[in-house]
Amino acid sequence: MLPLIINSLAAVFLLSTKVLAQQPEIVDEIWPEVQPIGRTGRINCTVARLNENTVTWYHQEYKQTISVGETIEVMNDIIGGLRKYEVQVRKNVDRVTYMLVIRRLRQQDAGWYQCTVRIQSVENNKWPTKKGQLTVQVAPTIRTGDTTAVLQVNRGQNSTLQCSATGIPFPNITWVRLDGGLLPVLPTPVAQFRSENLPLVNVDIQHMGIYRCVADNFIKPPAEHLAEVLVFHAPRTRVVQDSVGQAQNRRFYAKLECIVQGHPEPTVTWERVINNGRVRITDDEKYDINKQTKDLQNLKAMESWYTLKIINVQANDYTTYYCIAENNFGRANSTVVLFETTECQGANCPSLPPSAASFSALSIILMLIISLFHLC
């Protein structure tokens, strides 16, 4: 009796092993897929001995069945003439691969996708499953609400510029100065600094200017942001030329130029010396006072270019002029001397047109010929 029982158990075991060996199996790993936003993602699930059973794809984060067999179970819009989702099936002997194709990738398409083989007459907790991750790369974006736009500090103060960005993968942040200067960081100033936060140490006037942070994760285009650093200080002034010449009584004008720096932005006025005293100049028919808005390539950080145009220079215009800048931290001034010349000075001096110049030369030649004729 005992041998009969043993033989029966062995037969059942062999039959069970054979049945199990014939059941479907996901035979390969589902490799991670990484694609930039807007591209097409492809995830493969290869099954051996599928027979009459069914393969499904499931988005784990959204708890949503994407496909059953080759049938798409979710809204499947047409994008560029093709459907958003598609399942492509490739067979090779006893193996079949179900490729889930996801077009025009969006950030929300990222996550874990689960491949499951639904086996007939088997409880679902025993169905073969494997997961694969889809990563959608996203170009960097600056988070303006968490990023410094303007930083105002006192001289000698320590402070920080902040640049916050998002992107997949998370971007690296690099700081530089727009004018190519060094960044005031410890232990020694550097040309560039990699971090979300740029610590500024012992800030002084020479550190004023525009700072650029660049967020880059190798997905084009990188993102960048400009931050302005302003240091409270008394005005500084300098002139382009400390003396300017011009001829008088010929309706020529003279232009005096003054470069001013300070924060808060100083108020700029002009004065001239009369009878050993100084008199303020007002903008009128004689004087034209302006703040230049172009041709500023010679300016340093946070400097402004002011001009005083003296119209129709006369003898009493030859004197010393003062460019004065003032804010609540102090006052500064520079001087320019206007002197007399015999000829017009400057780029805007009048000149004879080519035809008039040729006529004058011809007249001189004719006069010389007539003179020689009379001598003969």
C-alpha positions as YAML, in Angstrom:
chain: A
units: angstrom
residues:
- id: 1
  name: MET
  ca: [0.00, 0.00, 0.00]
- id: 2
  name: LEU
  ca: [2.79, 2.42, 0.94]
- id: 3
  name: PRO
  ca: [4.63, 2.07, -2.41]
- id: 4
  name: LEU
  ca: [1.38, 2.88, -4.21]
- id: 5
  name: ILE
  ca: [0.94, 6.10, -2.20]
- id: 6
  name: ILE
  ca: [4.54, 7.14, -2.84]
- id: 7
  name: ASN
  ca: [4.16, 6.55, -6.57]
- id: 8
  name: SER
  ca: [0.96, 8.61, -6.63]
- id: 9
  name: LEU
  ca: [2.60, 11.50, -4.81]
- id: 10
  name: ALA
  ca: [5.55, 11.41, -7.18]
- id: 11
  name: ALA
  ca: [3.21, 11.50, -10.17]
- id: 12
  name: VAL
  ca: [1.33, 14.51, -8.73]
- id: 13
  name: PHE
  ca: [4.64, 16.30, -8.06]
- id: 14
  name: LEU
  ca: [5.88, 15.69, -11.58]
- id: 15
  name: LEU
  ca: [2.57, 16.84, -13.05]
- id: 16
  name: SER
  ca: [2.60, 20.01, -10.91]
- id: 17
  name: THR
  ca: [6.19, 20.75, -11.91]
- id: 18
  name: LYS
  ca: [5.31, 20.28, -15.55]
- id: 19
  name: VAL
  ca: [2.29, 22.60, -15.24]
- id: 20
  name: LEU
  ca: [4.33, 25.25, -13.47]
- id: 21
  name: ALA
  ca: [7.06, 24.99, -16.06]
- id: 22
  name: GLN
  ca: [4.47, 25.67, -18.77]
- id: 23
  name: GLN
  ca: [3.11, 28.82, -17.11]
- id: 24
  name: PRO
  ca: [4.04, 32.26, -18.52]
- id: 25
  name: GLU
  ca: [7.10, 34.03, -17.16]
- id: 26
  name: ILE
  ca: [8.54, 37.54, -17.62]
- id: 27
  name: VAL
  ca: [12.05, 36.52, -18.58]
- id: 28
  name: ASP
  ca: [14.03, 39.80, -18.84]
- id: 29
  name: GLU
  ca: [14.38, 42.83, -16.65]
- id: 30
  name: ILE
  ca: [12.46, 45.92, -17.73]
- id: 31
  name: TRP
  ca: [15.26, 48.36, -18.28]
- id: 32
  name: PRO
  ca: [14.87, 52.01, -17.23]
- id: 33
  name: GLU
  ca: [13.96, 54.41, -20.03]
- id: 34
  name: VAL
  ca: [15.26, 58.00, -19.99]
- id: 35
  name: GLN
  ca: [14.07, 60.54, -22.57]
- id: 36
  name: PRO
  ca: [13.82, 64.34, -22.78]
- id: 37
  name: ILE
  ca: [10.42, 65.94, -22.56]
- id: 38
  name: GLY
  ca: [8.58, 65.89, -25.92]
- id: 39
  name: ARG
  ca: [10.36, 62.76, -27.18]
- id: 40
  name: THR
  ca: [9.08, 59.14, -27.35]
- id: 41
  name: GLY
  ca: [9.51, 56.60, -24.54]
- id: 42
  name: ARG
  ca: [9.62, 52.83, -25.11]
- id: 43
  name: ILE
  ca: [9.36, 50.19, -22.37]
- id: 44
  name: ASN
  ca: [9.74, 46.48, -23.15]
- id: 45
  name: CYS
  ca: [8.26, 43.49, -21.36]
- id: 46
  name: THR
  ca: [9.28, 40.03, -22.69]
- id: 47
  name: VAL
  ca: [7.20, 36.99, -21.76]
- id: 48
  name: ALA
  ca: [7.95, 33.32, -22.32]
- id: 49
  name: ARG
  ca: [5.17, 30.78, -22.89]
- id: 50
  name: LEU
  ca: [2.41, 33.37, -23.02]
- id: 51
  name: ASN
  ca: [-0.02, 31.06, -24.84]
- id: 52
  name: GLU
  ca: [-3.59, 32.37, -24.49]
- id: 53
  name: ASN
  ca: [-2.86, 34.63, -21.55]
- id: 54
  name: THR
  ca: [-2.81, 38.45, -21.58]
- id: 55
  name: VAL
  ca: [-0.16, 41.11, -20.92]
- id: 56
  name: THR
  ca: [-1.14, 44.44, -19.31]
- id: 57
  name: TRP
  ca: [0.68, 47.71, -18.65]
- id: 58
  name: TYR
  ca: [-0.16, 49.71, -15.52]
- id: 59
  name: HIS
  ca: [1.01, 53.19, -14.38]
- id: 60
  name: GLN
  ca: [1.75, 52.74, -10.71]
- id: 61
  name: GLU
  ca: [1.73, 56.40, -9.60]
- id: 62
  name: TYR
  ca: [-1.63, 57.15, -11.24]
- id: 63
  name: LYS
  ca: [-3.03, 53.68, -10.47]
- id: 64
  name: GLN
  ca: [-4.23, 53.42, -14.06]
- id: 65
  name: THR
  ca: [-4.29, 50.52, -16.48]
- id: 66
  name: ILE
  ca: [-2.74, 51.74, -19.74]
- id: 67
  name: SER
  ca: [-3.29, 48.66, -21.92]
- id: 68
  name: VAL
  ca: [-4.66, 45.15, -21.99]
- id: 69
  name: GLY
  ca: [-3.00, 43.14, -24.71]
- id: 70
  name: GLU
  ca: [-2.74, 45.56, -27.64]
- id: 71
  name: THR
  ca: [-5.83, 47.52, -26.63]
- id: 72
  name: ILE
  ca: [-5.29, 50.95, -25.04]
- id: 73
  name: GLU
  ca: [-7.59, 51.47, -22.04]
- id: 74
  name: VAL
  ca: [-7.04, 55.22, -21.48]
- id: 75
  name: MET
  ca: [-7.80, 58.33, -23.52]
- id: 76
  name: ASN
  ca: [-5.51, 58.09, -26.52]
- id: 77
  name: ASP
  ca: [-5.30, 61.41, -28.36]
- id: 78
  name: ILE
  ca: [-3.78, 61.73, -31.82]
- id: 79
  name: ILE
  ca: [-0.56, 63.77, -31.67]
- id: 80
  name: GLY
  ca: [1.24, 64.58, -34.89]
- id: 81
  name: GLY
  ca: [-0.74, 61.94, -36.77]
- id: 82
  name: LEU
  ca: [0.05, 59.20, -34.21]
- id: 83
  name: ARG
  ca: [-1.66, 58.06, -31.05]
- id: 84
  name: LYS
  ca: [-0.25, 59.06, -27.65]
- id: 85
  name: TYR
  ca: [-0.05, 55.38, -26.59]
- id: 86
  name: GLU
  ca: [0.61, 52.25, -28.60]
- id: 87
  name: VAL
  ca: [1.51, 48.64, -27.81]
- id: 88
  name: GLN
  ca: [3.76, 46.97, -30.35]
- id: 89
  name: VAL
  ca: [4.09, 43.18, -30.22]
- id: 90
  name: ARG
  ca: [7.13, 41.23, -31.45]
- id: 91
  name: LYS
  ca: [7.26, 37.42, -31.38]
- id: 92
  name: ASN
  ca: [10.38, 35.24, -31.35]
- id: 93
  name: VAL
  ca: [9.82, 31.46, -31.07]
- id: 94
  name: ASP
  ca: [8.20, 30.98, -27.62]
- id: 95
  name: ARG
  ca: [8.81, 34.55, -26.48]
- id: 96
  name: VAL
  ca: [6.76, 37.62, -27.13]
- id: 97
  name: THR
  ca: [7.68, 41.25, -26.31]
- id: 98
  name: TYR
  ca: [5.06, 43.85, -25.53]
- id: 99
  name: MET
  ca: [6.54, 47.30, -26.09]
- id: 100
  name: LEU
  ca: [4.60, 50.19, -24.57]
- id: 101
  name: VAL
  ca: [5.19, 53.31, -26.72]
- id: 102
  name: ILE
  ca: [4.46, 56.72, -25.15]
- id: 103
  name: ARG
  ca: [4.76, 59.69, -27.54]
- id: 104
  name: ARG
  ca: [5.23, 63.42, -26.88]
- id: 105
  name: LEU
  ca: [6.38, 62.78, -23.33]
- id: 106
  name: ARG
  ca: [5.17, 65.08, -20.61]
- id: 107
  name: GLN
  ca: [6.50, 65.38, -17.10]
- id: 108
  name: GLN
  ca: [3.44, 63.55, -15.74]
- id: 109
  name: ASP
  ca: [4.26, 60.52, -17.93]
- id: 110
  name: ALA
  ca: [7.27, 59.78, -15.71]
- id: 111
  name: GLY
  ca: [7.09, 57.05, -13.07]
- id: 112
  name: TRP
  ca: [6.98, 53.30, -12.62]
- id: 113
  name: TYR
  ca: [5.19, 51.13, -15.18]
- id: 114
  name: GLN
  ca: [4.18, 47.60, -14.23]
- id: 115
  name: CYS
  ca: [3.96, 44.74, -16.71]
- id: 116
  name: THR
  ca: [1.64, 41.93, -15.60]
- id: 117
  name: VAL
  ca: [0.74, 38.58, -17.19]
- id: 118
  name: ARG
  ca: [-2.86, 37.71, -16.49]
- id: 119
  name: ILE
  ca: [-3.00, 33.92, -16.28]
- id: 120
  name: GLN
  ca: [-6.34, 32.20, -16.73]
- id: 121
  name: SER
  ca: [-7.63, 30.21, -13.76]
- id: 122
  name: VAL
  ca: [-4.84, 31.58, -11.48]
- id: 123
  name: GLU
  ca: [-5.34, 33.99, -8.61]
- id: 124
  name: ASN
  ca: [-4.19, 37.51, -9.49]
- id: 125
  name: ASN
  ca: [-1.75, 37.70, -6.60]
- id: 126
  name: LYS
  ca: [0.18, 34.92, -8.33]
- id: 127
  name: TRP
  ca: [0.40, 36.63, -11.73]
- id: 128
  name: PRO
  ca: [3.97, 37.38, -12.89]
- id: 129
  name: THR
  ca: [4.81, 41.11, -12.65]
- id: 130
  name: LYS
  ca: [7.84, 43.32, -13.20]
- id: 131
  name: LYS
  ca: [8.33, 47.08, -13.09]
- id: 132
  name: GLY
  ca: [10.28, 49.52, -15.19]
- id: 133
  name: GLN
  ca: [10.91, 53.21, -14.60]
- id: 134
  name: LEU
  ca: [10.40, 55.97, -17.15]
- id: 135
  name: THR
  ca: [12.32, 59.19, -16.48]
- id: 136
  name: VAL
  ca: [11.28, 62.30, -18.42]
- id: 137
  name: GLN
  ca: [14.11, 64.81, -18.56]
- id: 138
  name: VAL
  ca: [13.04, 68.45, -18.18]
- id: 139
  name: ALA
  ca: [15.16, 71.50, -19.01]
- id: 140
  name: PRO
  ca: [15.93, 73.80, -16.07]
- id: 141
  name: THR
  ca: [13.63, 76.60, -14.97]
- id: 142
  name: ILE
  ca: [14.51, 79.38, -12.54]
- id: 143
  name: ARG
  ca: [12.13, 79.69, -9.58]
- id: 144
  name: THR
  ca: [11.87, 83.47, -9.49]
- id: 145
  name: GLY
  ca: [10.06, 83.58, -6.15]
- id: 146
  name: ASP
  ca: [13.05, 81.94, -4.41]
- id: 147
  name: THR
  ca: [15.75, 83.75, -6.42]
- id: 148
  name: THR
  ca: [17.40, 87.08, -5.62]
- id: 149
  name: ALA
  ca: [16.57, 89.89, -8.04]
- id: 150
  name: VAL
  ca: [18.15, 92.90, -6.27]
- id: 151
  name: LEU
  ca: [20.43, 92.77, -3.23]
- id: 152
  name: GLN
  ca: [21.19, 96.00, -1.33]
- id: 153
  name: VAL
  ca: [23.95, 95.87, 1.30]
- id: 154
  name: ASN
  ca: [26.15, 98.21, 3.30]
- id: 155
  name: ARG
  ca: [29.90, 98.38, 2.75]
- id: 156
  name: GLY
  ca: [31.75, 95.66, 4.67]
- id: 157
  name: GLN
  ca: [28.61, 93.56, 5.13]
- id: 158
  name: ASN
  ca: [28.33, 89.83, 4.42]
- id: 159
  name: SER
  ca: [25.33, 88.66, 2.44]
- id: 160
  name: THR
  ca: [24.07, 85.94, 0.08]
- id: 161
  name: LEU
  ca: [22.68, 85.70, -3.43]
- id: 162
  name: GLN
  ca: [20.21, 82.86, -3.96]
- id: 163
  name: CYS
  ca: [19.35, 81.08, -7.20]
- id: 164
  name: SER
  ca: [16.69, 78.36, -7.07]
- id: 165
  name: ALA
  ca: [15.92, 76.15, -10.07]
- id: 166
  name: THR
  ca: [13.96, 73.06, -11.01]
- id: 167
  name: GLY
  ca: [14.57, 70.44, -13.69]
- id: 168
  name: ILE
  ca: [15.02, 66.71, -14.23]
- id: 169
  name: PRO
  ca: [17.70, 65.73, -13.46]
- id: 170
  name: PHE
  ca: [18.21, 68.43, -10.83]
- id: 171
  name: PRO
  ca: [20.36, 71.17, -12.38]
- id: 172
  name: ASN
  ca: [23.75, 72.43, -11.26]
- id: 173
  name: ILE
  ca: [23.88, 76.15, -10.41]
- id: 174
  name: THR
  ca: [26.92, 78.25, -11.40]
- id: 175
  name: TRP
  ca: [27.49, 81.92, -10.53]
- id: 176
  name: VAL
  ca: [29.60, 84.41, -12.51]
- id: 177
  name: ARG
  ca: [29.86, 88.19, -12.74]
- id: 178
  name: LEU
  ca: [28.53, 89.73, -15.91]
- id: 179
  name: ASP
  ca: [31.57, 92.01, -16.22]
- id: 180
  name: GLY
  ca: [33.99, 89.08, -15.82]
- id: 181
  name: GLY
  ca: [35.16, 90.21, -12.36]
- id: 182
  name: LEU
  ca: [35.92, 87.95, -9.40]
- id: 183
  name: LEU
  ca: [33.28, 86.80, -6.94]
- id: 184
  name: PRO
  ca: [33.94, 87.97, -3.35]
- id: 185
  name: VAL
  ca: [33.85, 84.55, -1.62]
- id: 186
  name: LEU
  ca: [36.07, 82.83, 0.94]
- id: 187
  name: PRO
  ca: [38.85, 81.78, 1.17]
- id: 188
  name: THR
  ca: [39.85, 83.64, -2.02]
- id: 189
  name: PRO
  ca: [37.83, 85.37, -4.75]
- id: 190
  name: VAL
  ca: [37.05, 83.18, -7.76]
- id: 191
  name: ALA
  ca: [35.79, 83.66, -11.31]
- id: 192
  name: GLN
  ca: [32.88, 81.25, -10.84]
- id: 193
  name: PHE
  ca: [31.16, 79.50, -7.96]
- id: 194
  name: ARG
  ca: [28.96, 76.40, -8.05]
- id: 195
  name: SER
  ca: [26.10, 76.40, -5.56]
- id: 196
  name: GLU
  ca: [22.51, 77.56, -5.21]
- id: 197
  name: ASN
  ca: [23.69, 80.17, -2.70]
- id: 198
  name: LEU
  ca: [26.54, 82.58, -3.42]
- id: 199
  name: PRO
  ca: [28.00, 83.89, -0.12]
- id: 200
  name: LEU
  ca: [29.35, 87.43, -0.51]
- id: 201
  name: VAL
  ca: [32.01, 88.35, 2.04]
- id: 202
  name: ASN
  ca: [33.01, 91.89, 3.07]
- id: 203
  name: VAL
  ca: [31.12, 93.48, 0.18]
- id: 204
  name: ASP
  ca: [32.51, 96.77, -1.13]
- id: 205
  name: ILE
  ca: [31.88, 99.22, -3.95]
- id: 206
  name: GLN
  ca: [33.90, 97.22, -6.50]
- id: 207
  name: HIS
  ca: [31.53, 94.30, -5.97]
- id: 208
  name: MET
  ca: [28.51, 96.23, -7.27]
- id: 209
  name: GLY
  ca: [27.13, 95.03, -10.57]
- id: 210
  name: ILE
  ca: [25.20, 92.27, -12.26]
- id: 211
  name: TYR
  ca: [25.67, 88.64, -11.22]
- id: 212
  name: ARG
  ca: [24.47, 85.77, -13.42]
- id: 213
  name: CYS
  ca: [23.37, 82.36, -12.18]
- id: 214
  name: VAL
  ca: [23.14, 79.56, -14.77]
- id: 215
  name: ALA
  ca: [21.15, 76.36, -14.13]
- id: 216
  name: ASP
  ca: [22.26, 73.46, -16.32]
- id: 217
  name: ASN
  ca: [21.38, 69.75, -16.34]
- id: 218
  name: PHE
  ca: [22.59, 69.10, -19.92]
- id: 219
  name: ILE
  ca: [19.02, 69.37, -21.22]
- id: 220
  name: LYS
  ca: [18.86, 72.37, -23.53]
- id: 221
  name: PRO
  ca: [18.34, 75.18, -23.06]
- id: 222
  name: PRO
  ca: [19.99, 76.00, -19.73]
- id: 223
  name: ALA
  ca: [18.22, 78.62, -17.63]
- id: 224
  name: GLU
  ca: [19.83, 81.82, -16.40]
- id: 225
  name: HIS
  ca: [18.96, 84.71, -14.13]
- id: 226
  name: LEU
  ca: [20.52, 88.12, -13.50]
- id: 227
  name: ALA
  ca: [20.80, 89.50, -9.96]
- id: 228
  name: GLU
  ca: [21.86, 93.07, -9.19]
- id: 229
  name: VAL
  ca: [24.10, 93.87, -6.22]
- id: 230
  name: LEU
  ca: [23.91, 97.45, -4.91]
- id: 231
  name: VAL
  ca: [26.18, 98.78, -2.17]
- id: 232
  name: PHE
  ca: [25.13, 101.88, -0.23]
- id: 233
  name: HIS
  ca: [27.85, 104.53, -0.55]
- id: 234
  name: ALA
  ca: [28.48, 108.24, -1.12]
- id: 235
  name: PRO
  ca: [28.79, 109.47, -4.73]
- id: 236
  name: ARG
  ca: [31.93, 109.31, -6.81]
- id: 237
  name: THR
  ca: [32.52, 111.50, -9.88]
- id: 238
  name: ARG
  ca: [35.03, 111.53, -12.71]
- id: 239
  name: VAL
  ca: [35.20, 113.51, -15.96]
- id: 240
  name: VAL
  ca: [35.89, 112.17, -19.43]
- id: 241
  name: GLN
  ca: [38.14, 115.18, -20.20]
- id: 242
  name: ASP
  ca: [39.29, 117.67, -17.58]
- id: 243
  name: SER
  ca: [39.59, 120.42, -20.23]
- id: 244
  name: VAL
  ca: [37.61, 121.07, -23.40]
- id: 245
  name: GLY
  ca: [38.42, 123.64, -26.10]
- id: 246
  name: GLN
  ca: [36.11, 125.47, -28.51]
- id: 247
  name: ALA
  ca: [36.19, 128.58, -30.73]
- id: 248
  name: GLN
  ca: [33.84, 131.46, -29.90]
- id: 249
  name: ASN
  ca: [31.23, 133.50, -31.77]
- id: 250
  name: ARG
  ca: [30.65, 130.94, -34.55]
- id: 251
  name: ARG
  ca: [27.58, 129.14, -33.18]
- id: 252
  name: PHE
  ca: [29.73, 126.16, -32.12]
- id: 253
  name: TYR
  ca: [28.86, 124.22, -28.99]
- id: 254
  name: ALA
  ca: [31.01, 122.48, -26.35]
- id: 255
  name: LYS
  ca: [30.13, 119.25, -24.57]
- id: 256
  name: LEU
  ca: [31.35, 118.54, -21.02]
- id: 257
  name: GLU
  ca: [31.03, 114.92, -19.79]
- id: 258
  name: CYS
  ca: [30.90, 113.59, -16.25]
- id: 259
  name: ILE
  ca: [30.59, 109.99, -14.99]
- id: 260
  name: VAL
  ca: [28.81, 109.47, -11.65]
- id: 261
  name: GLN
  ca: [28.46, 106.49, -9.33]
- id: 262
  name: GLY
  ca: [26.63, 106.14, -6.02]
- id: 263
  name: HIS
  ca: [23.79, 104.34, -4.26]
- id: 264
  name: PRO
  ca: [21.13, 105.49, -3.83]
- id: 265
  name: GLU
  ca: [21.43, 107.10, -7.26]
- id: 266
  name: PRO
  ca: [22.81, 110.61, -6.72]
- id: 267
  name: THR
  ca: [21.22, 113.84, -7.83]
- id: 268
  name: VAL
  ca: [23.52, 115.51, -10.39]
- id: 269
  name: THR
  ca: [23.81, 119.26, -10.92]
- id: 270
  name: TRP
  ca: [26.22, 121.55, -12.79]
- id: 271
  name: GLU
  ca: [27.77, 124.84, -11.68]
- id: 272
  name: ARG
  ca: [30.13, 127.37, -13.31]
- id: 273
  name: VAL
  ca: [32.57, 129.89, -11.89]
- id: 274
  name: ILE
  ca: [31.64, 133.57, -12.33]
- id: 275
  name: ASN
  ca: [33.63, 136.37, -10.67]
- id: 276
  name: ASN
  ca: [35.29, 133.93, -8.25]
- id: 277
  name: GLY
  ca: [31.88, 132.55, -7.25]
- id: 278
  name: ARG
  ca: [29.90, 129.47, -8.34]
- id: 279
  name: VAL
  ca: [26.48, 129.66, -10.00]
- id: 280
  name: ARG
  ca: [24.14, 126.73, -10.65]
- id: 281
  name: ILE
  ca: [23.37, 126.00, -14.30]
- id: 282
  name: THR
  ca: [19.79, 125.36, -15.39]
- id: 283
  name: ASP
  ca: [18.57, 123.51, -18.47]
- id: 284
  name: ASP
  ca: [17.53, 126.24, -20.91]
- id: 285
  name: GLU
  ca: [18.26, 127.64, -24.39]
- id: 286
  name: LYS
  ca: [21.91, 128.16, -23.43]
- id: 287
  name: TYR
  ca: [22.55, 124.88, -21.62]
- id: 288
  name: ASP
  ca: [21.38, 121.37, -22.40]
- id: 289
  name: ILE
  ca: [21.78, 118.90, -19.48]
- id: 290
  name: ASN
  ca: [21.32, 115.18, -20.22]
- id: 291
  name: LYS
  ca: [21.85, 111.69, -18.83]
- id: 292
  name: GLN
  ca: [23.22, 109.47, -21.60]
- id: 293
  name: THR
  ca: [21.40, 106.20, -22.37]
- id: 294
  name: LYS
  ca: [23.71, 104.78, -25.07]
- id: 295
  name: ASP
  ca: [27.40, 104.53, -25.93]
- id: 296
  name: LEU
  ca: [28.06, 103.45, -22.36]
- id: 297
  name: GLN
  ca: [30.81, 100.90, -23.07]
- id: 298
  name: ASN
  ca: [33.32, 102.84, -20.96]
- id: 299
  name: LEU
  ca: [31.23, 102.74, -17.80]
- id: 300
  name: LYS
  ca: [32.00, 100.64, -14.74]
- id: 301
  name: ALA
  ca: [29.30, 98.89, -12.73]
- id: 302
  name: MET
  ca: [26.42, 101.14, -11.69]
- id: 303
  name: GLU
  ca: [27.93, 104.28, -13.25]
- id: 304
  name: SER
  ca: [25.90, 106.88, -15.16]
- id: 305
  name: TRP
  ca: [27.09, 109.29, -17.87]
- id: 306
  name: TYR
  ca: [25.96, 112.93, -17.69]
- id: 307
  name: THR
  ca: [26.61, 115.69, -20.25]
- id: 308
  name: LEU
  ca: [26.45, 119.48, -20.21]
- id: 309
  name: LYS
  ca: [26.12, 121.02, -23.69]
- id: 310
  name: ILE
  ca: [27.07, 124.72, -23.89]
- id: 311
  name: ILE
  ca: [25.32, 126.16, -26.95]
- id: 312
  name: ASN
  ca: [26.83, 128.93, -29.12]
- id: 313
  name: VAL
  ca: [30.06, 129.36, -27.15]
- id: 314
  name: GLN
  ca: [30.90, 132.98, -26.31]
- id: 315
  name: ALA
  ca: [33.85, 134.66, -24.60]
- id: 316
  name: ASN
  ca: [32.18, 134.70, -21.20]
- id: 317
  name: ASP
  ca: [31.67, 130.89, -21.35]
- id: 318
  name: TYR
  ca: [35.40, 130.20, -20.86]
- id: 319
  name: THR
  ca: [35.64, 129.24, -17.19]
- id: 320
  name: THR
  ca: [35.66, 126.26, -14.81]
- id: 321
  name: TYR
  ca: [32.58, 124.01, -14.59]
- id: 322
  name: TYR
  ca: [31.64, 121.69, -11.72]
- id: 323
  name: CYS
  ca: [29.85, 118.35, -12.00]
- id: 324
  name: ILE
  ca: [28.26, 117.75, -8.58]
- id: 325
  name: ALA
  ca: [26.68, 114.50, -7.33]
- id: 326
  name: GLU
  ca: [24.86, 114.15, -4.01]
- id: 327
  name: ASN
  ca: [22.90, 111.51, -2.10]
- id: 328
  name: ASN
  ca: [22.12, 110.94, 1.58]
- id: 329
  name: PHE
  ca: [25.55, 109.34, 2.12]
- id: 330
  name: GLY
  ca: [27.56, 112.32, 0.90]
- id: 331
  name: ARG
  ca: [28.62, 114.62, -1.92]
- id: 332
  name: ALA
  ca: [31.34, 114.65, -4.61]
- id: 333
  name: ASN
  ca: [32.33, 116.85, -7.53]
- id: 334
  name: SER
  ca: [34.77, 117.04, -10.46]
- id: 335
  name: THR
  ca: [35.83, 120.01, -12.61]
- id: 336
  name: VAL
  ca: [36.14, 120.69, -16.34]
- id: 337
  name: VAL
  ca: [37.80, 123.80, -17.78]
- id: 338
  name: LEU
  ca: [36.41, 125.26, -21.02]
- id: 339
  name: PHE
  ca: [39.15, 127.17, -22.93]
- id: 340
  name: GLU
  ca: [39.27, 129.11, -26.19]
- id: 341
  name: THR
  ca: [40.64, 127.76, -29.47]
- id: 342
  name: THR
  ca: [41.01, 129.38, -32.88]
- id: 343
  name: GLU
  ca: [39.26, 126.58, -34.77]
- id: 344
  name: CYS
  ca: [36.20, 124.47, -34.16]
- id: 345
  name: GLN
  ca: [36.81, 121.41, -31.94]
- id: 346
  name: GLY
  ca: [34.88, 118.15, -31.83]
- id: 347
  name: ALA
  ca: [33.25, 115.63, -34.11]
- id: 348
  name: ASN
  ca: [30.39, 117.94, -35.07]
- id: 349
  name: CYS
  ca: [32.43, 120.77, -36.54]
- id: 350
  name: PRO
  ca: [31.15, 122.02, -39.93]
- id: 351
  name: SER
  ca: [33.18, 121.23, -43.05]
- id: 352
  name: LEU
  ca: [32.99, 122.33, -46.69]
- id: 353
  name: PRO
  ca: [31.14, 119.95, -49.00]
- id: 354
  name: PRO
  ca: [33.34, 118.24, -51.62]
- id: 355
  name: SER
  ca: [31.96, 120.40, -54.49]
- id: 356
  name: ALA
  ca: [32.66, 123.65, -52.61]
- id: 357
  name: ALA
  ca: [36.16, 122.49, -51.69]
- id: 358
  name: SER
  ca: [36.89, 121.63, -55.34]
- id: 359
  name: PHE
  ca: [35.57, 125.04, -56.48]
- id: 360
  name: SER
  ca: [37.82, 126.84, -53.98]
- id: 361
  name: ALA
  ca: [40.89, 124.90, -55.14]
- id: 362
  name: LEU
  ca: [40.05, 125.66, -58.77]
- id: 363
  name: SER
  ca: [39.67, 129.39, -57.99]
- id: 364
  name: ILE
  ca: [43.12, 129.47, -56.38]
- id: 365
  name: ILE
  ca: [44.68, 127.77, -59.41]
- id: 366
  name: LEU
  ca: [43.01, 130.26, -61.80]
- id: 367
  name: MET
  ca: [44.25, 133.19, -59.72]
- id: 368
  name: LEU
  ca: [47.80, 131.83, -59.85]
- id: 369
  name: ILE
  ca: [47.62, 131.41, -63.66]
- id: 370
  name: ILE
  ca: [46.32, 134.99, -64.10]
- id: 371
  name: SER
  ca: [49.11, 136.33, -61.90]
- id: 372
  name: LEU
  ca: [51.77, 134.47, -63.90]
- id: 373
  name: PHE
  ca: [50.24, 135.77, -67.17]
- id: 374
  name: HIS
  ca: [50.50, 139.39, -65.99]
- id: 375
  name: LEU
  ca: [54.12, 138.86, -64.89]
- id: 376
  name: CYS
  ca: [54.97, 137.64, -68.32]
...
